[in-house]
């Protein structure tokens, strides 16, 4: 994947026809998926591409699995975030090209070279390689559970926080910064705030992946709100995109206090409430005590990654956090 992104991007009804064209150059494809998607769509995918795939369920992948991929000449990630992340990891370890075929618009990793990896109850990012192509068949994606689209929206609207914090970190701690990557993400964010259709969301997710590749890390798209989500993963099984969105208003509150926020927390809360995204502890399945602990862990995660948090910048304590969470309606 170059800084210009995937060589091929196809979004629309029946977009798998474009995958058929690409697959003519390959004879032994490996398709990474999950059990429900495989059961529902494997025959459809093979018919549409006129290919027989070797299938790997993402749940059965291990770090040693790539030794068993002899003869494979292309990897397909067909499914949600886990399937696509495993495809990235395999491609990164084998040097093979991979193609992203998302079945839901649930996250901003569909076109990035960054995979989310779990270790000791935490998730961290591992740089792999970007996709040769992204094929987003709306006829499949539109059938995904609506909550997955909400998670995708959450992973985009949280850029209101990550972008503002990135600028703060540049000015206060001289963190590396890239204006081009910043502009790509900002344009993607603004597009979704104006039009949250599936096609607009997918294009924004692809652009977010492009920005991460341009910059060489997830920093343009990931700040304290993402670190809070990773901390929440210790006790929560909620979708990542809903968690990062949930953490965004409190981060924006302090970014506004620091003079860096372009969007107000109330603007994002209104966007979320209008789409029935979780905005309260009850709706997200947490408590204030648990969330405060998640925030403490998030600050540690940010420090470990050498990323400057607005919460560290303002020396925010639990008393201030509790009052602000109450004011924001958490």
PABA-539044 format. One line per 2 residues: number of its first residue (from 1); their letters; for each residue x, y, z of C-alpha. Coordinates in pm, 1 decimal. Layout:
NUM) a) X Y Z  ...;
//
This chain:
1) xx) 0.0 0.0 0.0  147.1 330.0 -104.1;
3) xx) 81.7 664.8 53.9  -192.6 699.4 -205.7;
5) xx) -376.5 408.9 -44.1  -502.6 81.3 -191.5;
7) xx) -451.3 34.7 -565.4  -819.7 -51.2 -603.0;
9) xx) -1120.3 73.7 -409.1  -1464.6 -55.4 -503.9;
11) xx) -1771.7 51.3 -305.9  -2125.8 -28.7 -414.2;
13) xx) -2388.8 -291.3 -475.6  -2226.8 -601.5 -622.7;
15) xx) -1872.5 -468.3 -576.9  -1743.3 -826.2 -550.2;
17) xx) -1734.4 -829.7 -929.4  -1423.6 -612.6 -899.5;
19) xx) -1267.4 -873.1 -669.6  -1322.0 -1131.0 -944.0;
21) xx) -1109.3 -922.3 -1179.7  -827.6 -890.2 -926.8;
23) xx) -833.4 -1260.3 -841.2  -753.8 -1362.5 -1199.1;
25) xx) -387.4 -1302.6 -1116.2  -391.2 -1551.3 -825.5;
27) xx) -441.4 -1926.0 -801.9  -421.0 -2016.8 -431.1;
29) xx) -605.9 -1758.4 -217.8  -643.3 -1782.1 158.1;
31) xx) -961.1 -1626.6 296.1  -972.0 -1527.7 662.4;
33) xx) -1322.8 -1502.4 803.3  -1537.5 -1593.6 1102.5;
35) xx) -1788.2 -1871.6 1145.0  -2112.3 -1671.0 1094.1;
37) xx) -1982.3 -1486.8 784.8  -1838.5 -1808.6 641.7;
39) xx) -2168.7 -1988.4 694.0  -2372.9 -1709.6 536.3;
41) xx) -2150.7 -1581.8 257.2  -1872.4 -1828.1 164.2;
43) xx) -2066.3 -1978.7 -126.9  -2169.3 -1630.8 -243.2;
45) xx) -1808.9 -1509.5 -236.2  -1674.9 -1809.3 -427.6;
47) xx) -1952.9 -1782.7 -686.1  -1901.6 -1408.9 -731.6;
49) xx) -1524.9 -1444.9 -775.2  -1533.5 -1782.6 -955.4;
51) xx) -1265.9 -1900.2 -714.7  -1230.5 -2178.2 -460.6;
53) xx) -1078.5 -2043.3 -140.2  -876.3 -2199.4 134.3;
55) xx) -1055.5 -2082.2 451.1  -913.1 -1988.0 788.6;
57) xx) -1135.9 -1890.9 1079.3  -986.8 -1590.5 1258.4;
59) xx) -1062.4 -1749.7 1595.3  -821.6 -2036.0 1519.0;
61) xx) -528.9 -1815.2 1415.9  -214.2 -1814.4 1626.3;
63) xx) 123.3 -1648.1 1582.8  265.7 -1978.2 1455.3;
65) xx) -12.4 -2039.3 1202.2  164.7 -1852.5 922.3;
67) xx) 408.3 -2142.9 894.1  124.9 -2346.9 742.9;
69) xx) 49.8 -2113.7 452.3  285.6 -2265.3 199.1;
71) xx) 166.3 -2208.6 -157.9  -78.2 -1930.7 -68.4;
73) xx) -35.2 -1636.6 -307.9  -292.3 -1383.2 -176.8;
75) xx) -477.2 -1326.5 151.6  -837.2 -1204.1 176.6;
77) xx) -979.1 -1053.1 493.7  -1353.3 -1122.1 468.4;
79) xx) -1557.1 -1013.5 768.4  -1532.9 -775.1 1060.1;
81) xx) -1241.4 -624.0 1245.2  -1089.1 -947.2 1376.4;
83) xx) -1090.0 -1119.2 1037.5  -933.4 -818.7 868.0;
85) xx) -673.9 -780.7 1144.6  -572.4 -1146.2 1111.1;
87) xx) -541.1 -1104.8 734.0  -310.2 -807.0 796.7;
89) xx) -99.5 -1005.0 1041.4  -61.9 -1295.6 799.8;
91) xx) 28.4 -1062.0 514.4  277.8 -881.5 735.4;
93) xx) 450.1 -1202.2 842.8  451.5 -1372.2 500.9;
95) xx) 505.9 -1070.2 277.1  196.2 -1159.2 76.1;
97) xx) -47.5 -900.3 -53.8  -390.5 -891.8 106.6;
99) xx) -733.0 -763.1 11.6  -984.5 -613.1 250.2;
101) xx) -1344.0 -725.4 199.8  -1538.4 -583.6 495.7;
103) xx) -1883.1 -718.0 574.0  -1968.4 -427.3 804.7;
105) xx) -1869.5 -60.8 827.4  -1777.7 -106.0 1192.6;
107) xx) -1424.2 35.7 1227.8  -1155.5 249.1 1064.9;
109) xx) -908.5 -35.1 1014.5  -1049.4 -170.6 688.2;
111) xx) -777.3 -0.3 482.2  -500.9 59.1 733.8;
113) xx) -172.3 -121.1 784.9  -229.1 -125.3 1162.1;
115) xx) -371.7 -438.3 1326.0  -522.3 -454.0 1672.8;
117) xx) -359.7 -727.8 1880.4  -462.6 -852.6 2225.0;
119) xx) -207.4 -940.7 2493.6  -259.9 -987.0 2868.2;
121) xx) -606.0 -833.8 2850.4  -489.3 -525.3 2663.2;
123) xx) -507.9 -433.4 2297.6  -221.6 -266.6 2117.2;
125) xx) -145.6 -174.2 1756.9  94.7 -370.5 1540.6;
127) xx) 212.7 -229.5 1210.9  173.2 -478.3 925.6;
129) xx) 101.4 -374.3 567.0  -184.3 -201.3 391.9;
131) xx) -424.8 -376.3 155.0  -381.3 -412.8 -218.0;
133) xx) -752.8 -339.2 -255.2  -1065.5 -263.0 -54.9;
135) xx) -1383.8 -419.1 -188.4  -1692.4 -301.0 -1.2;
137) xx) -2005.7 -471.7 -130.9  -2299.1 -266.0 -3.5;
139) xx) -2537.7 -555.7 -66.2  -2354.7 -743.5 211.0;
141) xx) -2265.7 -452.0 439.6  -2623.1 -317.5 444.1;
143) xx) -2738.5 -646.7 598.2  -2501.9 -619.8 895.3;
145) xx) -2656.5 -549.7 1237.2  -2723.5 -172.0 1267.4;
147) xx) -2510.7 -157.1 1584.6  -2202.0 -232.7 1373.8;
149) xx) -2261.4 79.4 1167.1  -2296.3 278.9 1489.7;
151) xx) -1957.3 144.9 1597.9  -1811.8 261.1 1267.3;
153) xx) -1960.3 605.7 1318.1  -1809.0 609.8 1666.0;
155) xx) -1466.1 529.8 1528.5  -1493.2 832.7 1298.8;
157) xx) -1654.4 1092.6 1525.9  -1388.9 1024.9 1790.8;
159) xx) -1148.4 1199.5 1551.5  -1291.4 1522.8 1693.5;
161) xx) -1085.6 1430.2 1998.7  -782.4 1254.8 1847.2;
163) xx) -707.6 1534.6 1599.3  -735.0 1809.2 1860.2;
165) xx) -514.5 1618.0 2102.0  -258.8 1550.4 1828.7;
167) xx) -221.8 1924.4 1774.2  -188.2 1980.5 2147.8;
169) xx) 80.8 1711.4 2167.0  270.3 1870.3 1878.6;
171) xx) 267.8 2216.6 2033.7  328.2 2114.4 2394.8;
173) xx) 560.2 1814.1 2354.8  682.8 1841.3 1996.7;
175) xx) 525.8 1508.4 1902.1  573.3 1418.6 1533.1;
177) xx) 297.0 1566.9 1318.5  192.3 1560.3 954.6;
179) xx) -38.4 1824.6 806.4  -137.7 1602.1 514.1;
181) xx) -242.8 1314.5 739.9  -428.4 1560.1 963.2;
183) xx) -619.8 1703.6 665.4  -715.7 1358.2 537.2;
185) xx) -870.2 1263.0 871.2  -1035.9 1601.1 921.9;
187) xx) -1199.7 1583.3 578.2  -1320.5 1229.2 648.1;
189) xx) -1463.8 1339.2 981.5  -1643.9 1638.2 833.8;
191) xx) -1788.7 1424.8 554.4  -1947.2 1183.8 804.7;
193) xx) -2078.5 1462.3 1026.0  -2263.0 1592.1 716.7;
195) xx) -2365.5 1255.7 570.0  -2360.9 934.4 774.3;
197) xx) -2470.1 701.8 493.8  -2293.9 364.7 466.8;
199) xx) -2101.7 470.6 155.9  -1986.3 796.3 314.8;
201) xx) -1882.2 607.2 628.9  -1683.0 348.0 434.2;
203) xx) -1500.7 617.4 239.0  -1416.2 793.9 565.5;
205) xx) -1285.1 468.6 714.5  -1066.9 411.3 408.7;
207) xx) -931.4 765.6 431.8  -856.4 717.8 801.2;
209) xx) -653.7 410.8 709.0  -473.3 610.6 442.5;
211) xx) -382.2 879.3 697.5  -236.8 621.4 934.6;
213) xx) -24.7 486.6 650.1  88.6 835.0 547.1;
215) xx) 198.2 909.1 903.3  327.5 563.0 988.2;
217) xx) 121.9 508.8 1304.2  -232.2 530.9 1438.0;
219) xx) -170.8 869.0 1607.6  -384.7 1076.1 1362.0;
221) xx) -685.2 860.7 1449.9  -615.5 756.8 1806.5;
223) xx) -575.4 959.4 2124.6  -681.1 935.9 2487.1;
225) xx) -1032.0 829.1 2381.9  -882.1 516.8 2222.3;
227) xx) -662.1 448.8 2523.5  -972.2 465.5 2743.1;
229) xx) -1141.9 213.0 2514.8  -842.6 -21.3 2538.6;
231) xx) -858.8 9.4 2917.8  -1232.3 -62.1 2908.1;
233) xx) -1156.8 -387.3 2725.4  -1036.5 -532.4 3056.7;
235) xx) -1395.9 -562.0 3177.9  -1618.9 -470.1 2883.2;
237) xx) -1720.4 -660.2 2569.9  -1879.3 -356.8 2405.9;
239) xx) -1786.0 -273.7 2046.1  -1465.9 -72.3 2014.8;
241) xx) -1625.8 206.2 1811.1  -1898.5 258.4 2068.9;
243) xx) -1640.5 270.4 2347.5  -1423.0 532.3 2176.3;
245) xx) -1730.4 741.5 2101.5  -1840.1 709.6 2464.3;
247) xx) -1500.1 841.8 2579.8  -1492.9 1126.7 2327.8;
249) xx) -1714.7 1388.2 2501.8  -1510.6 1385.9 2824.0;
251) xx) -1188.6 1419.4 2622.3  -1339.3 1702.2 2417.0;
253) xx) -1444.4 1875.8 2739.1  -1081.9 1903.0 2847.7;
255) xx) -952.4 1974.4 2497.6  -1192.3 2270.4 2487.1;
257) xx) -1059.8 2381.4 2824.1  -706.5 2361.2 2684.3;
259) xx) -812.9 2563.7 2377.3  -772.0 2293.6 2111.6;
261) xx) -1118.8 2152.2 2041.2  -1291.0 2244.5 1714.4;
263) xx) -1605.8 2057.2 1818.0  -1792.0 2082.6 2146.5;
265) xx) -1875.3 1779.2 2359.3  -2244.2 1870.8 2335.4;
267) xx) -2227.8 1861.2 1955.1  -2096.1 1505.6 1965.6;
269) xx) -2338.2 1402.7 2239.5  -2626.9 1529.0 2024.8;
271) xx) -2494.3 1334.1 1724.1  -2469.6 1019.5 1937.6;
273) xx) -2806.3 1058.1 2107.5  -2984.5 1114.8 1776.6;
275) xx) -2854.6 774.8 1660.9  -2915.4 596.9 1992.0;
277) xx) -2547.6 541.3 2065.0  -2462.6 484.4 2433.3;
279) xx) -2386.3 808.2 2618.7  -2446.9 708.0 2983.0;
281) xx) -2280.0 458.1 3215.3  -2599.9 255.8 3224.1;
283) xx) -2618.9 238.2 2844.5  -2252.6 137.3 2805.2;
285) xx) -2273.6 -113.8 3092.9  -2024.5 53.6 3325.4;
287) xx) -2010.2 268.3 3637.9  -1837.7 592.5 3726.6;
289) xx) -1592.9 410.5 3954.2  -1498.4 164.3 3680.3;
291) xx) -1469.4 440.3 3423.0  -1240.7 647.7 3643.5;
293) xx) -1018.2 341.1 3678.4  -1026.0 301.3 3299.7;
295) xx) -911.6 661.9 3263.1  -618.3 603.8 3501.5;
297) xx) -513.4 302.5 3294.0  -557.8 503.0 2974.2;
299) xx) -311.3 766.5 3092.4  -59.3 487.7 3160.8;
301) xx) -119.2 349.8 2810.4  -60.3 693.0 2657.5;
303) xx) 265.4 737.3 2851.6  381.9 389.5 2752.2;
305) xx) 323.6 483.3 2387.2  498.8 820.1 2429.1;
307) xx) 176.7 1004.1 2349.8  77.5 1317.2 2535.5;
309) xx) -272.5 1315.0 2684.9  -485.4 1621.4 2744.5;
311) xx) -562.3 1473.6 3087.4  -193.7 1474.7 3173.0;
313) xx) -159.1 1824.0 3028.4  -428.3 1964.0 3257.8;
315) xx) -336.2 1748.1 3559.9  -697.2 1636.1 3586.7;
317) xx) -787.5 1465.2 3916.0  -1077.6 1237.3 4009.6;
319) xx) -1277.5 1515.7 4170.4  -1264.4 1722.2 3852.8;
321) xx) -1338.5 1418.9 3637.0  -1639.3 1321.0 3848.5;
323) xx) -1783.0 1671.9 3827.6  -1727.3 1694.7 3452.2;
325) xx) -1878.7 1350.8 3388.0  -2186.2 1458.1 3582.3;
327) xx) -2213.0 1783.8 3387.2  -2193.4 1592.9 3057.6;
329) xx) -2470.9 1355.5 3158.2  -2269.2 1038.0 3182.6;
//
